[in-house]
Amino acid sequence: QGSRMPSTTAAPVARFGILAAMPAEIAALRKVVTDQVEHKRGEVFSFTTGKLEGCEVVFGASNVGMVFAASAATTMISEFGATKLVFSGVAGGLLAGQSIGDIVLGASVINYDMDCRAFKYPWDPSYQLRLGETPFVEWAHVYPADPELLKVARGAPPPAGAALSEGRIASGSKFCDTAMKAEMAATHWCHLGDPACCEMENAAVAQVCRAYSVPYLSLRALSDLATGDAAADFNAFCDAAADNLLPIVRHVVRYSPSS
């Protein structure tokens, strides 16, 4: 019998991945990326490749929630060659003194839905799992931002009228209204290092990126606050808050170290 050649798959082009949850969160990005080619995957996913600030990029809106976000991040990495990934979107502020439109650079991310505190390792029953900690995986608790991406983001000029700060971002499967944010101060936020904002995707993407050793950074603009009407504010200010992130995203893509 003749020898069989091993199958080979061409490596994808190395790209900078930019992910959001909702189409409104990438609307401004769509206006500035050149050479766009759209790639449909399944019923809900659409990824667009192109160039931004002279770099090859892939961007898309995963849809809301951690399952969609994790799947989209995995596809960006495995199929579209994302060697770095930034998540850009809106979030609900949790701290006093914040304003709508302010930007939080995610110094770290944690999943407040992951709660295995009642579980004990049979080989070490004295060990107490923490809120946000995934058992059996040593590093799966707090997901710090890639230090180089965070350093570059710190140097980005914030949009006029928006404050730029760093903080922890808490992810889960709840849209937290004002009352819920207040209630969770005692049940969740105090156990998570008093996060700056909450949202519904970042921890999943951060965990996927950590699993694939892909540098990751979370960028969130505040669409609602710890006071006021969270749902009404989100609907009124989501688009404008998301647009505040475009200069930060462009700066990070342009000035981040080459892979």
C-alpha positions as CSV (number, residue, x, y, z in Angstrom):
1,Q,0.0,0.0,0.0
2,G,1.1,3.5,-0.7
3,S,2.2,5.7,2.2
4,R,-0.5,8.0,3.5
5,M,0.4,11.7,3.9
6,P,-0.5,13.2,7.2
7,S,-3.3,15.7,7.1
8,T,-2.3,19.3,7.6
9,T,-4.4,22.4,8.3
10,A,-3.1,25.8,7.4
11,A,-2.5,28.0,10.5
12,P,-5.0,30.9,10.6
13,V,-3.8,34.4,10.2
14,A,-2.8,35.9,13.6
15,R,-5.4,38.4,14.5
16,F,-6.4,40.7,17.4
17,G,-9.8,39.6,18.7
18,I,-12.4,42.2,19.7
19,L,-15.5,40.7,21.2
20,A,-18.7,42.3,22.5
21,A,-22.1,40.9,23.5
22,M,-24.6,43.0,21.5
23,P,-24.5,44.5,18.0
24,A,-24.8,48.0,19.5
25,E,-21.5,47.5,21.3
26,I,-19.6,47.0,18.0
27,A,-21.5,49.5,15.8
28,A,-18.8,52.1,16.1
29,L,-16.1,49.6,15.4
30,R,-17.8,48.4,12.3
31,K,-17.5,52.0,10.9
32,V,-13.7,52.1,11.2
33,V,-12.5,48.6,10.4
34,T,-11.4,48.3,6.8
35,D,-11.3,45.3,4.4
36,Q,-14.3,43.7,6.2
37,V,-15.3,40.1,5.4
38,E,-18.2,38.5,7.3
39,H,-18.1,34.9,8.4
40,K,-21.4,33.3,9.6
41,R,-21.2,30.3,12.0
42,G,-24.4,28.5,13.0
43,E,-27.6,30.3,13.8
44,V,-26.3,33.1,16.0
45,F,-22.6,33.8,15.5
46,S,-21.1,36.2,13.0
47,F,-17.5,37.2,12.9
48,T,-15.9,39.9,10.8
49,T,-12.3,40.0,9.8
50,G,-10.5,43.1,8.6
51,K,-7.9,45.7,9.5
52,L,-7.8,48.3,12.3
53,E,-4.9,50.6,13.0
54,G,-2.8,48.6,10.5
55,C,-3.4,45.3,12.3
56,E,-5.4,42.2,11.3
57,V,-8.5,41.9,13.5
58,V,-11.5,39.7,14.0
59,F,-14.6,41.1,15.8
60,G,-18.1,40.1,16.6
61,A,-21.0,40.2,19.0
62,S,-21.5,36.9,20.9
63,N,-25.0,37.6,22.2
64,V,-25.8,38.1,25.9
65,G,-24.5,35.6,28.5
66,M,-21.5,33.6,29.4
67,V,-22.3,30.5,27.3
68,F,-22.5,32.5,24.1
69,A,-19.5,34.6,25.0
70,A,-17.3,31.5,25.8
71,S,-18.3,29.8,22.6
72,A,-17.5,33.0,20.5
73,A,-14.2,33.5,22.2
74,T,-13.2,29.8,21.6
75,T,-14.1,30.2,17.9
76,M,-12.1,33.5,17.6
77,I,-9.1,31.7,19.0
78,S,-9.3,28.3,17.3
79,E,-10.7,29.3,13.9
80,F,-9.8,33.0,13.4
81,G,-6.4,33.0,15.0
82,A,-7.0,35.5,17.8
83,T,-3.7,35.8,19.6
84,K,-4.9,38.5,21.9
85,L,-8.5,39.3,22.9
86,V,-10.3,42.3,24.2
87,F,-13.9,42.3,25.4
88,S,-15.6,45.7,24.9
89,G,-19.1,46.5,26.2
90,V,-21.3,48.1,28.8
91,A,-21.7,47.2,32.5
92,G,-23.6,48.3,35.6
93,G,-21.6,50.4,38.0
94,L,-21.4,49.3,41.7
95,L,-19.4,52.0,43.4
96,A,-20.3,55.5,44.6
97,G,-19.0,58.4,42.6
98,Q,-19.3,56.7,39.2
99,S,-21.0,58.4,36.2
100,I,-22.7,56.9,33.1
101,G,-20.1,56.7,30.4
102,D,-17.2,56.2,32.7
103,I,-14.8,53.4,31.6
104,V,-13.5,50.6,33.8
105,L,-10.3,48.8,32.8
106,G,-10.8,45.3,34.1
107,A,-7.7,44.7,36.3
108,S,-9.3,41.4,37.1
109,V,-12.5,39.4,36.4
110,I,-14.4,37.0,38.6
111,N,-17.5,34.8,38.1
112,Y,-20.0,35.4,40.9
113,D,-22.3,32.6,39.7
114,M,-19.6,30.0,40.5
115,D,-20.4,29.0,44.1
116,C,-18.9,25.7,45.3
117,R,-18.3,26.8,48.9
118,A,-20.3,23.9,50.2
119,F,-18.0,21.4,48.5
120,K,-15.0,19.8,50.2
121,Y,-12.1,18.1,48.6
122,P,-11.9,14.5,50.1
123,W,-8.1,14.7,50.2
124,D,-8.2,18.1,52.0
125,P,-11.5,18.8,53.8
126,S,-10.0,21.8,55.6
127,Y,-9.7,23.7,52.3
128,Q,-12.4,26.3,51.9
129,L,-13.4,27.0,48.3
130,R,-14.2,30.7,47.7
131,L,-17.0,32.4,45.9
132,G,-16.1,32.5,42.2
133,E,-13.6,29.6,42.5
134,T,-13.9,26.6,40.1
135,P,-12.9,23.3,41.9
136,F,-10.2,21.0,40.5
137,V,-8.5,23.8,38.4
138,E,-5.8,25.5,40.5
139,W,-5.9,28.9,38.6
140,A,-9.7,29.1,38.0
141,H,-10.8,31.8,40.5
142,V,-9.7,35.4,39.8
143,Y,-8.6,36.1,36.2
144,P,-6.2,39.0,36.0
145,A,-5.8,41.1,32.9
146,D,-2.8,40.6,30.7
147,P,-0.3,43.1,32.2
148,E,0.9,44.3,28.8
149,L,-2.6,45.0,27.5
150,L,-3.6,46.7,30.7
151,K,-0.5,48.9,30.6
152,V,-1.3,50.0,27.1
153,A,-4.9,50.7,28.0
154,R,-3.8,52.9,30.9
155,G,-2.2,55.2,28.4
156,A,-5.3,55.6,26.2
157,P,-6.9,59.1,26.3
158,P,-10.4,58.8,27.7
159,P,-13.3,60.4,25.8
160,A,-14.3,63.9,26.9
161,G,-16.3,63.8,30.1
162,A,-15.6,60.1,30.9
163,A,-13.4,59.0,33.8
164,L,-11.0,56.1,33.3
165,S,-10.4,53.8,36.2
166,E,-9.2,50.2,37.0
167,G,-11.1,47.7,39.0
168,R,-12.4,44.2,39.3
169,I,-15.3,43.2,37.1
170,A,-17.9,40.7,38.3
171,S,-19.7,38.5,35.8
172,G,-22.9,36.4,36.2
173,S,-26.2,35.6,34.7
174,K,-28.3,38.4,36.2
175,F,-29.2,41.8,34.9
176,C,-28.8,43.6,38.3
177,D,-31.2,46.4,38.9
178,T,-30.5,49.0,41.6
179,A,-32.2,46.9,44.4
180,M,-30.4,43.8,43.4
181,K,-27.0,45.6,43.4
182,A,-27.7,46.8,46.9
183,E,-28.8,43.4,48.2
184,M,-25.7,41.7,46.6
185,A,-23.3,44.0,48.5
186,A,-23.6,41.7,51.5
187,T,-24.1,38.4,49.7
188,H,-21.7,38.7,46.9
189,W,-19.6,41.9,46.3
190,C,-18.0,41.9,49.8
191,H,-16.7,38.3,49.1
192,L,-15.4,39.3,45.7
193,G,-13.1,42.2,46.5
194,D,-15.8,45.0,46.0
195,P,-15.9,44.9,42.2
196,A,-16.3,48.2,40.3
197,C,-19.0,46.9,38.0
198,C,-21.1,43.8,37.0
199,E,-22.0,42.3,33.7
200,M,-22.8,39.0,32.0
201,E,-19.9,37.8,29.9
202,N,-16.3,38.7,30.9
203,A,-15.4,35.9,33.3
204,A,-16.3,33.3,30.7
205,V,-14.1,34.9,28.1
206,A,-11.3,35.4,30.6
207,Q,-11.5,31.8,31.6
208,V,-11.4,30.6,28.0
209,C,-8.4,32.9,27.2
210,R,-6.6,31.6,30.3
211,A,-7.2,28.0,29.2
212,Y,-5.7,28.7,25.8
213,S,-2.9,31.0,27.1
214,V,-4.3,34.0,25.1
215,P,-3.7,37.5,26.6
216,Y,-7.0,39.1,27.6
217,L,-8.3,42.4,28.7
218,S,-11.8,43.6,29.7
219,L,-13.1,47.0,28.9
220,R,-16.4,48.2,30.2
221,A,-18.3,51.5,29.9
222,L,-21.0,52.2,32.5
223,S,-24.5,52.3,31.1
224,D,-26.2,52.3,34.5
225,L,-25.1,52.9,38.1
226,A,-25.7,51.8,41.7
227,T,-28.4,54.4,42.0
228,G,-31.3,55.3,39.6
229,D,-33.3,53.1,37.3
230,A,-30.9,50.5,35.9
231,A,-33.1,49.2,33.2
232,A,-34.2,52.7,32.0
233,D,-30.6,54.0,32.1
234,F,-29.3,50.9,30.2
235,N,-31.8,51.4,27.5
236,A,-31.2,55.2,27.3
237,F,-27.4,55.2,27.5
238,C,-26.2,51.8,26.2
239,D,-25.2,53.0,22.7
240,A,-23.5,56.2,23.8
241,A,-21.6,54.4,26.6
242,A,-20.4,51.6,24.3
243,D,-19.2,54.2,21.8
244,N,-16.9,55.7,24.5
245,L,-14.8,52.5,24.3
246,L,-13.8,52.8,20.7
247,P,-10.9,55.2,21.3
248,I,-9.6,52.8,24.0
249,V,-10.0,49.8,21.7
250,R,-8.1,51.5,18.9
251,H,-5.3,52.6,21.2
252,V,-4.9,49.1,22.6
253,V,-4.9,47.5,19.1
254,R,-2.4,50.0,17.8
255,Y,0.1,50.1,20.6
256,S,0.0,46.5,22.1
257,P,3.2,44.6,21.7
258,S,3.4,42.3,18.6
259,S,2.6,38.7,19.2
